[in-house]
Amino acid sequence: MSSLGQLVAGVAHEINNPVNFIYGNLTYVSEYNHILLDLINLYQQCYPNPDPKIEALIKDSDLEFLSEDLPKILSSMTVGAERIRQIVLILRNFSRVDESEMKQVNIHDGIDSTLVMLQNRLKARADSPAIQITKEYADLPLIECYAGQLNQVFMNLLSNAIDAVLEQKKETALSQLSPCIWIRTSVLNRDLVRISIKDNGPGMSGGVKAQLFNPFFTTKPVGKGTGLGLAISYQIIVEKHGGQMQCVSKPGEGAEFSIDIPIRQSNLAQMKVS
């Protein structure tokens, strides 16, 4: 996950400069286009009977259509460039490899960025409908945390939830069961916030649940998972942030992972002292 974060940050950086160049120059291109079209219109008004060669070129090039379509093309290009800039920002929010220290961040931005990264897996496929994401965000304060590492936890939990609901859809005979994932955030008290990620997958037995956070433990087939994701996530939440991570699940009832982390690391220190 750390390597993925570095790769994403590198790609975002390489894309950002040329996109900003294109986006910045589109403003000038639109302005120049407006001036040139006004000049052509003025020529047509002042010289209503042009040279036959000019008249032939106007007819061949369909000048009226070009005058209407070119501004639309430039507008579409501007919208596309703006969308790419937004995606680059999302990638940078997800990676945050340049932030080695704890900072106050909006963790909803991290969750949303992670969902964008997973968008391809959430889409409908030939053998499965789209996975429905329901977000219930509370009004959270800024959280003091290692943002990049926290995003890695979101990636692990959401990836596992997607695997679970897709597996449930493949195996269940109840075709009307729609794959769903719920993401909830809440303020527990003045010191803690909670992030919960719940799915309607097949759930798990008590024996499986007891080993979830053990390194290399996995229920996935060989080649589908290393079993390190949840162990690393647990370490990030508990050891790096002084929080708690737990899972509530029963066979046939899906699974819900909850993360409790301090709002401020100074609050954590005070709790330890008391």
One Martini backbone bead per residue (centre of mass of N, CA, C, O) as a GRO file, in nm:
protein
  274
    1MET     BB    1   0.056   0.063  -0.019
    2SER     BB    2   0.298   0.250  -0.016
    3SER     BB    3   0.372   0.208  -0.313
    4LEU     BB    4   0.103   0.306  -0.422
    5GLY     BB    5   0.121   0.592  -0.311
    6GLN     BB    6   0.381   0.668  -0.469
    7LEU     BB    7   0.268   0.615  -0.750
    8VAL     BB    8   0.030   0.811  -0.739
    9ALA     BB    9   0.196   1.065  -0.682
   10GLY     BB   10   0.366   1.052  -0.940
   11VAL     BB   11   0.136   1.063  -1.145
   12ALA     BB   12   0.006   1.325  -1.047
   13HIS     BB   13   0.255   1.504  -1.097
   14GLU     BB   14   0.289   1.445  -1.407
   15ILE     BB   15  -0.003   1.550  -1.483
   16ASN     BB   16  -0.033   1.837  -1.363
   17ASN     BB   17   0.140   2.019  -1.547
   18PRO     BB   18   0.006   1.975  -1.833
   19VAL     BB   19  -0.282   2.041  -1.741
   20ASN     BB   20  -0.229   2.332  -1.649
   21PHE     BB   21  -0.137   2.427  -1.925
   22ILE     BB   22  -0.398   2.368  -2.076
   23TYR     BB   23  -0.601   2.514  -1.894
   24GLY     BB   24  -0.467   2.800  -1.912
   25ASN     BB   25  -0.480   2.819  -2.240
   26LEU     BB   26  -0.789   2.799  -2.294
   27THR     BB   27  -0.856   3.091  -2.231
   28TYR     BB   28  -0.699   3.214  -2.471
   29VAL     BB   29  -0.827   3.053  -2.700
   30SER     BB   30  -1.114   3.159  -2.654
   31GLU     BB   31  -1.046   3.455  -2.696
   32TYR     BB   32  -0.926   3.432  -2.985
   33ASN     BB   33  -1.173   3.306  -3.114
   34HIS     BB   34  -1.362   3.545  -3.064
   35ILE     BB   35  -1.201   3.752  -3.229
   36LEU     BB   36  -1.198   3.604  -3.505
   37LEU     BB   37  -1.506   3.584  -3.539
   38ASP     BB   38  -1.556   3.887  -3.531
   39LEU     BB   39  -1.380   3.952  -3.777
   40ILE     BB   40  -1.538   3.787  -3.984
   41ASN     BB   41  -1.810   3.930  -3.946
   42LEU     BB   42  -1.702   4.212  -4.025
   43TYR     BB   43  -1.616   4.139  -4.312
   44GLN     BB   44  -1.902   4.050  -4.409
   45GLN     BB   45  -2.026   4.336  -4.366
   46CYS     BB   46  -1.811   4.508  -4.539
   47TYR     BB   47  -1.786   4.236  -4.750
   48PRO     BB   48  -2.046   4.088  -4.911
   49ASN     BB   49  -1.846   4.059  -5.184
   50PRO     BB   50  -1.641   3.831  -5.234
   51ASP     BB   51  -1.416   3.653  -5.350
   52PRO     BB   52  -1.447   3.356  -5.507
   53LYS     BB   53  -1.232   3.206  -5.337
   54ILE     BB   54  -1.350   3.278  -5.060
   55GLU     BB   55  -1.634   3.168  -5.112
   56ALA     BB   56  -1.542   2.874  -5.157
   57LEU     BB   57  -1.410   2.831  -4.880
   58ILE     BB   58  -1.662   2.885  -4.709
   59LYS     BB   59  -1.824   2.651  -4.828
   60ASP     BB   60  -1.623   2.412  -4.775
   61SER     BB   61  -1.592   2.481  -4.448
   62ASP     BB   62  -1.844   2.566  -4.306
   63LEU     BB   63  -1.845   2.840  -4.132
   64GLU     BB   64  -2.105   2.834  -3.965
   65PHE     BB   65  -2.043   2.574  -3.814
   66LEU     BB   66  -1.768   2.654  -3.694
   67SER     BB   67  -1.874   2.900  -3.529
   68GLU     BB   68  -2.054   2.708  -3.343
   69ASP     BB   69  -1.853   2.462  -3.262
   70LEU     BB   70  -1.586   2.571  -3.142
   71PRO     BB   71  -1.688   2.674  -2.861
   72LYS     BB   72  -1.787   2.393  -2.771
   73ILE     BB   73  -1.516   2.249  -2.776
   74LEU     BB   74  -1.372   2.435  -2.571
   75SER     BB   75  -1.569   2.380  -2.343
   76SER     BB   76  -1.519   2.072  -2.326
   77MET     BB   77  -1.214   2.094  -2.269
   78THR     BB   78  -1.243   2.246  -2.002
   79VAL     BB   79  -1.405   2.031  -1.854
   80GLY     BB   80  -1.193   1.804  -1.887
   81ALA     BB   81  -0.956   1.948  -1.745
   82GLU     BB   82  -1.103   1.985  -1.474
   83ARG     BB   83  -1.142   1.684  -1.419
   84ILE     BB   84  -0.842   1.610  -1.409
   85ARG     BB   85  -0.772   1.797  -1.173
   86GLN     BB   86  -0.956   1.649  -0.972
   87ILE     BB   87  -0.819   1.373  -0.992
   88VAL     BB   88  -0.541   1.465  -0.898
   89LEU     BB   89  -0.637   1.558  -0.619
   90ILE     BB   90  -0.737   1.281  -0.530
   91LEU     BB   91  -0.465   1.135  -0.554
   92ARG     BB   92  -0.316   1.318  -0.350
   93ASN     BB   93  -0.505   1.260  -0.110
   94PHE     BB   94  -0.447   0.956  -0.103
   95SER     BB   95  -0.138   0.949  -0.068
   96ARG     BB   96   0.033   1.159   0.110
   97VAL     BB   97   0.364   1.115   0.103
   98ASP     BB   98   0.448   1.422   0.203
   99GLU     BB   99   0.323   1.326   0.496
  100SER     BB  100   0.508   1.245   0.786
  101GLU     BB  101   0.312   1.404   0.955
  102MET     BB  102   0.090   1.514   1.156
  103LYS     BB  103  -0.246   1.612   1.055
  104GLN     BB  104  -0.512   1.809   0.980
  105VAL     BB  105  -0.806   1.638   0.856
  106ASN     BB  106  -1.042   1.534   0.618
  107ILE     BB  107  -1.163   1.212   0.609
  108HIS     BB  108  -1.373   1.230   0.383
  109ASP     BB  109  -1.169   1.279   0.157
  110GLY     BB  110  -1.032   1.001   0.184
  111ILE     BB  111  -1.278   0.826   0.122
  112ASP     BB  112  -1.352   0.951  -0.153
  113SER     BB  113  -1.082   0.890  -0.289
  114THR     BB  114  -1.101   0.582  -0.259
  115LEU     BB  115  -1.362   0.545  -0.425
  116VAL     BB  116  -1.239   0.643  -0.688
  117MET     BB  117  -1.020   0.419  -0.704
  118LEU     BB  118  -1.278   0.193  -0.696
  119GLN     BB  119  -1.487   0.247  -0.927
  120ASN     BB  120  -1.447  -0.002  -1.117
  121ARG     BB  121  -1.558  -0.210  -0.891
  122LEU     BB  122  -1.855  -0.065  -0.864
  123LYS     BB  123  -1.945  -0.139  -1.124
  124ALA     BB  124  -2.118  -0.276  -1.356
  125ARG     BB  125  -2.174  -0.609  -1.471
  126ALA     BB  126  -2.263  -0.888  -1.634
  127ASP     BB  127  -2.275  -1.056  -1.331
  128SER     BB  128  -2.325  -0.757  -1.194
  129PRO     BB  129  -2.418  -0.514  -1.017
  130ALA     BB  130  -2.393  -0.238  -0.873
  131ILE     BB  131  -2.245  -0.092  -0.603
  132GLN     BB  132  -2.386   0.032  -0.320
  133ILE     BB  133  -2.332   0.356  -0.178
  134THR     BB  134  -2.361   0.455   0.167
  135LYS     BB  135  -2.353   0.781   0.311
  136GLU     BB  136  -2.295   0.875   0.670
  137TYR     BB  137  -2.216   1.191   0.754
  138ALA     BB  138  -2.075   1.363   0.987
  139ASP     BB  139  -1.978   1.643   1.182
  140LEU     BB  140  -1.651   1.666   1.158
  141PRO     BB  141  -1.360   1.717   1.263
  142LEU     BB  142  -1.049   1.759   1.251
  143ILE     BB  143  -0.792   1.514   1.206
  144GLU     BB  144  -0.522   1.383   1.377
  145CYS     BB  145  -0.301   1.241   1.126
  146TYR     BB  146  -0.205   0.985   0.903
  147ALA     BB  147  -0.340   1.011   0.606
  148GLY     BB  148  -0.212   0.793   0.426
  149GLN     BB  149  -0.257   0.554   0.624
  150LEU     BB  150  -0.564   0.585   0.649
  151ASN     BB  151  -0.619   0.532   0.346
  152GLN     BB  152  -0.517   0.241   0.355
  153VAL     BB  153  -0.742   0.139   0.534
  154PHE     BB  154  -0.978   0.208   0.351
  155MET     BB  155  -0.882   0.032   0.117
  156ASN     BB  156  -0.891  -0.241   0.261
  157LEU     BB  157  -1.189  -0.240   0.360
  158LEU     BB  158  -1.327  -0.184   0.084
  159SER     BB  159  -1.208  -0.421  -0.072
  160ASN     BB  160  -1.326  -0.641   0.111
  161ALA     BB  161  -1.623  -0.559   0.075
  162ILE     BB  162  -1.634  -0.607  -0.227
  163ASP     BB  163  -1.558  -0.906  -0.221
  164ALA     BB  164  -1.798  -0.995  -0.046
  165VAL     BB  165  -2.045  -0.900  -0.223
  166LEU     BB  166  -1.956  -1.055  -0.480
  167GLU     BB  167  -1.957  -1.337  -0.354
  168GLN     BB  168  -2.251  -1.337  -0.264
  169LYS     BB  169  -2.372  -1.293  -0.549
  170LYS     BB  170  -2.252  -1.556  -0.673
  171GLU     BB  171  -2.377  -1.770  -0.450
  172THR     BB  172  -2.652  -1.672  -0.440
  173ALA     BB  173  -3.006  -1.729  -0.505
  174LEU     BB  174  -3.065  -1.421  -0.443
  175SER     BB  175  -3.100  -1.199  -0.696
  176GLN     BB  176  -3.226  -0.946  -0.527
  177LEU     BB  177  -2.956  -0.903  -0.403
  178SER     BB  178  -2.791  -0.615  -0.324
  179PRO     BB  179  -2.496  -0.470  -0.333
  180CYS     BB  180  -2.368  -0.332  -0.017
  181ILE     BB  181  -2.233  -0.019   0.125
  182TRP     BB  182  -2.158   0.125   0.445
  183ILE     BB  183  -2.082   0.467   0.551
  184ARG     BB  184  -1.984   0.579   0.878
  185THR     BB  185  -1.992   0.874   1.084
  186SER     BB  186  -1.877   0.973   1.424
  187VAL     BB  187  -1.921   1.119   1.744
  188LEU     BB  188  -1.855   1.000   2.056
  189ASN     BB  189  -1.671   1.239   2.163
  190ARG     BB  190  -1.432   1.480   2.241
  191ASP     BB  191  -1.201   1.244   2.147
  192LEU     BB  192  -1.385   1.067   1.942
  193VAL     BB  193  -1.405   0.875   1.640
  194ARG     BB  194  -1.613   0.705   1.389
  195ILE     BB  195  -1.558   0.437   1.148
  196SER     BB  196  -1.789   0.267   0.928
  197ILE     BB  197  -1.787  -0.061   0.754
  198LYS     BB  198  -2.053  -0.207   0.567
  199ASP     BB  199  -2.183  -0.530   0.466
  200ASN     BB  200  -2.378  -0.786   0.256
  201GLY     BB  201  -2.231  -1.032   0.297
  202PRO     BB  202  -2.158  -1.357   0.434
  203GLY     BB  203  -1.969  -1.337   0.646
  204MET     BB  204  -1.857  -1.477   0.973
  205SER     BB  205  -1.702  -1.662   1.185
  206GLY     BB  206  -1.557  -1.675   1.491
  207GLY     BB  207  -1.288  -1.806   1.394
  208VAL     BB  208  -1.223  -1.598   1.177
  209LYS     BB  209  -1.249  -1.335   1.346
  210ALA     BB  210  -1.008  -1.408   1.549
  211GLN     BB  211  -0.787  -1.386   1.283
  212LEU     BB  212  -0.793  -1.122   1.112
  213PHE     BB  213  -0.520  -0.967   1.250
  214ASN     BB  214  -0.342  -1.181   1.135
  215PRO     BB  215  -0.076  -1.252   0.978
  216PHE     BB  216  -0.162  -1.419   0.671
  217PHE     BB  217  -0.460  -1.421   0.708
  218THR     BB  218  -0.690  -1.601   0.483
  219THR     BB  219  -0.993  -1.672   0.271
  220LYS     BB  220  -0.851  -1.660   0.015
  221PRO     BB  221  -0.727  -1.749  -0.255
  222VAL     BB  222  -0.467  -1.818  -0.422
  223GLY     BB  223  -0.361  -1.490  -0.530
  224LYS     BB  224  -0.592  -1.291  -0.378
  225GLY     BB  225  -0.419  -1.288  -0.097
  226THR     BB  226  -0.202  -1.224   0.195
  227GLY     BB  227  -0.319  -1.118   0.489
  228LEU     BB  228  -0.205  -0.806   0.554
  229GLY     BB  229  -0.415  -0.576   0.553
  230LEU     BB  230  -0.545  -0.599   0.845
  231ALA     BB  231  -0.282  -0.597   1.007
  232ILE     BB  232  -0.189  -0.317   0.914
  233SER     BB  233  -0.442  -0.162   0.994
  234TYR     BB  234  -0.425  -0.224   1.293
  235GLN     BB  235  -0.150  -0.090   1.337
  236ILE     BB  236  -0.228   0.196   1.248
  237ILE     BB  237  -0.455   0.243   1.457
  238VAL     BB  238  -0.321   0.145   1.730
  239GLU     BB  239  -0.010   0.237   1.711
  240LYS     BB  240  -0.021   0.518   1.548
  241HIS     BB  241  -0.324   0.631   1.686
  242GLY     BB  242  -0.456   0.501   1.947
  243GLY     BB  243  -0.677   0.301   1.865
  244GLN     BB  244  -0.962   0.117   1.734
  245MET     BB  245  -1.038  -0.226   1.610
  246GLN     BB  246  -1.338  -0.382   1.478
  247CYS     BB  247  -1.561  -0.678   1.446
  248VAL     BB  248  -1.893  -0.744   1.313
  249SER     BB  249  -2.007  -1.091   1.277
  250LYS     BB  250  -2.216  -1.315   1.077
  251PRO     BB  251  -2.346  -1.559   0.926
  252GLY     BB  252  -2.538  -1.395   0.675
  253GLU     BB  253  -2.473  -1.067   0.802
  254GLY     BB  254  -2.215  -0.973   0.746
  255ALA     BB  255  -1.994  -0.679   0.791
  256GLU     BB  256  -1.836  -0.468   1.059
  257PHE     BB  257  -1.615  -0.202   1.058
  258SER     BB  258  -1.443  -0.032   1.326
  259ILE     BB  259  -1.314   0.305   1.393
  260ASP     BB  260  -1.119   0.443   1.660
  261ILE     BB  261  -1.017   0.789   1.690
  262PRO     BB  262  -0.847   1.046   1.772
  263ILE     BB  263  -0.866   1.382   1.726
  264ARG     BB  264  -0.619   1.410   1.927
  265GLN     BB  265  -0.306   1.335   2.046
  266SER     BB  266  -0.331   1.493   2.310
  267ASN     BB  267  -0.576   1.331   2.411
  268LEU     BB  268  -0.426   1.063   2.433
  269ALA     BB  269  -0.219   1.147   2.644
  270GLN     BB  270  -0.427   1.219   2.864
  271MET     BB  271  -0.557   0.936   2.884
  272LYS     BB  272  -0.297   0.791   2.976
  273VAL     BB  273  -0.247   0.953   3.235
  274SER     BB  274  -0.543   0.896   3.360
   0.00000   0.00000   0.00000
